[in-house]
Amino acid sequence: MTVDFGKGFTPTNLKYMRQFYLTFPNSHALRSELSWTRYRLLIREENENAREIYTEEAIK
């Protein structure tokens, strides 16, 4: 996909994109204040309550 769409579509980034979709299936719940890098860190947290707390702290 890198050839067709650019350097952002590496196997590693595709893995992160899939995990992002599985972790945040409701796109309306996404926060514009958070960057892709921050979301990559948040998707590592398995506990949903902890992830919500970290999300709020990251926005502050």
Residue frames as qw, qx, qy, qz and C-alpha x, y, z in Angstrom:
[[0.000, 0.883, 0.468, 0.000, 0.00, 0.00, 0.00],
 [0.370, -0.650, 0.085, 0.659, 2.97, 2.31, 0.46],
 [0.304, 0.025, 0.578, 0.756, 3.46, 2.47, -3.30],
 [0.002, 0.607, 0.675, 0.419, -0.22, 3.31, -3.90],
 [0.295, -0.867, -0.370, -0.154, -0.93, 5.65, -0.97],
 [0.062, 0.842, -0.315, 0.433, 2.38, 6.92, 0.41],
 [0.392, 0.335, -0.743, 0.426, 4.85, 6.20, 3.17],
 [0.420, -0.306, 0.450, -0.726, 2.27, 6.33, 5.98],
 [0.899, 0.001, -0.031, -0.436, 0.85, 2.94, 5.00],
 [0.228, 0.447, -0.856, 0.128, 3.58, 0.67, 6.32],
 [0.617, -0.232, -0.748, -0.073, 2.68, -2.68, 7.91],
 [0.302, -0.190, -0.616, 0.702, 3.31, -1.17, 11.35],
 [0.219, 0.071, 0.086, -0.969, 1.03, 1.82, 10.73],
 [0.576, -0.135, -0.570, -0.570, -1.66, -0.45, 9.31],
 [0.501, -0.237, -0.785, 0.277, -1.48, -2.48, 12.51],
 [0.083, -0.199, -0.422, 0.880, -1.97, 0.72, 14.53],
 [0.376, -0.014, -0.261, -0.889, -4.87, 1.80, 12.31],
 [0.592, -0.220, -0.729, -0.265, -6.62, -1.53, 12.82],
 [0.405, -0.273, -0.692, 0.532, -6.08, -1.40, 16.58],
 [0.086, 0.079, 0.139, -0.983, -7.37, 2.19, 16.61],
 [0.513, -0.129, -0.461, -0.712, -10.55, 1.11, 14.84],
 [0.610, -0.262, -0.747, 0.021, -11.06, -1.79, 17.26],
 [0.335, -0.233, -0.549, 0.729, -10.41, 0.41, 20.30],
 [0.155, 0.398, 0.195, -0.883, -12.44, 3.44, 19.19],
 [0.242, 0.333, 0.836, 0.363, -15.25, 2.03, 16.99],
 [0.069, 0.863, 0.489, -0.104, -17.49, 5.05, 17.61],
 [0.492, 0.311, 0.121, 0.804, -15.94, 7.80, 15.51],
 [0.180, -0.818, -0.223, -0.499, -18.19, 10.40, 17.15],
 [0.705, -0.689, -0.096, 0.138, -16.35, 9.84, 20.43],
 [0.727, 0.155, -0.015, 0.669, -13.00, 10.92, 19.00],
 [0.254, -0.869, -0.140, 0.402, -11.42, 14.11, 20.28],
 [0.552, 0.779, 0.017, 0.297, -9.96, 16.68, 17.91],
 [0.256, -0.903, 0.330, -0.104, -7.55, 17.80, 20.64],
 [0.744, -0.378, 0.534, 0.135, -5.62, 14.54, 20.43],
 [0.303, 0.643, -0.584, -0.392, -3.02, 13.73, 17.80],
 [0.891, 0.190, -0.380, -0.160, -2.46, 10.41, 16.06],
 [0.400, 0.379, -0.709, 0.440, 0.63, 9.92, 18.23],
 [0.356, -0.250, 0.549, -0.714, -1.44, 10.34, 21.41],
 [0.867, 0.045, 0.001, -0.496, -4.05, 7.89, 20.14],
 [0.727, 0.326, -0.601, 0.070, -1.31, 5.38, 19.39],
 [0.095, 0.291, -0.746, 0.592, -0.33, 5.53, 23.04],
 [0.568, -0.098, 0.346, -0.740, -3.94, 5.32, 24.25],
 [0.853, 0.132, -0.318, -0.393, -4.77, 2.20, 22.23],
 [0.442, 0.298, -0.800, 0.276, -2.15, 0.30, 24.20],
 [0.276, -0.150, 0.638, -0.703, -4.26, 0.63, 27.36],
 [0.250, -0.196, -0.913, -0.255, -6.60, -2.36, 27.58],
 [0.101, -0.507, -0.714, 0.471, -8.68, -1.05, 30.48],
 [0.120, 0.667, 0.485, 0.553, -11.41, 1.18, 29.04],
 [0.361, -0.894, -0.259, 0.056, -11.88, 3.20, 32.25],
 [0.575, -0.508, 0.178, 0.616, -8.16, 3.88, 32.53],
 [0.416, 0.267, 0.485, 0.721, -8.06, 4.84, 28.84],
 [0.050, -0.844, -0.424, -0.325, -10.85, 7.38, 29.40],
 [0.486, -0.817, -0.053, 0.304, -8.97, 8.90, 32.35],
 [0.570, -0.240, 0.353, 0.702, -5.75, 9.11, 30.32],
 [0.285, 0.565, 0.516, 0.577, -7.68, 10.69, 27.46],
 [0.208, -0.930, -0.284, -0.103, -9.05, 13.41, 29.71],
 [0.568, -0.669, 0.134, 0.462, -5.62, 14.04, 31.22],
 [0.552, 0.074, 0.446, 0.701, -4.02, 14.28, 27.79],
 [0.134, 0.766, 0.442, 0.448, -6.56, 16.90, 26.74],
 [0.377, -0.909, -0.113, 0.136, -5.82, 19.00, 29.82]]
